[in-house]
Amino acid sequence: MYPTKEEILKEKPKFRSGTFLIVKLWKSTSFKKWKTDKKWIKIEKLILLIEALCTLYRKKNPEIILDNEYYFETRKRIIHLNKNNPSIISTLHELAHYLFKANELKACRWSYWIFKECFLKSLEKLNWNGHMLRK
């Protein structure tokens, strides 16, 4: 069962010190040409974000598979990224599952609050569709 928008917004989770700094540093170097970057370049940049956050959280870099949708394979501990639709917030969501073995509410909260803190202008362009934000 997926959480509601209200459940996601209800409480800001605690973040490891440096989380927002890492994402903002990534943004300062990788987000500048985001709108004009080719999809494969965006995916490479998202993988760098995953690796930077894994380093901060002292986790081994996950296996990543380029796929046609976003999801996390719990048993195999594999992150699937949608190669056709590079998404920062979706990447953060799947990373939360990897880092914390997070349930949907925790993964939604973790990715939403990072995105809000670091990409507020982009967040304002998104609309809620159930538990997800979409263009």
Beta strands, then each sheet from edge to edge (+ up, - down):
strand 1: 63-67
strand 2: 71-73
strand 3: 78-82
strand 4: 127-129
strand 5: 132-134
sheet 1: 1+ 3+ 2-
sheet 2: 4+ 5-
end
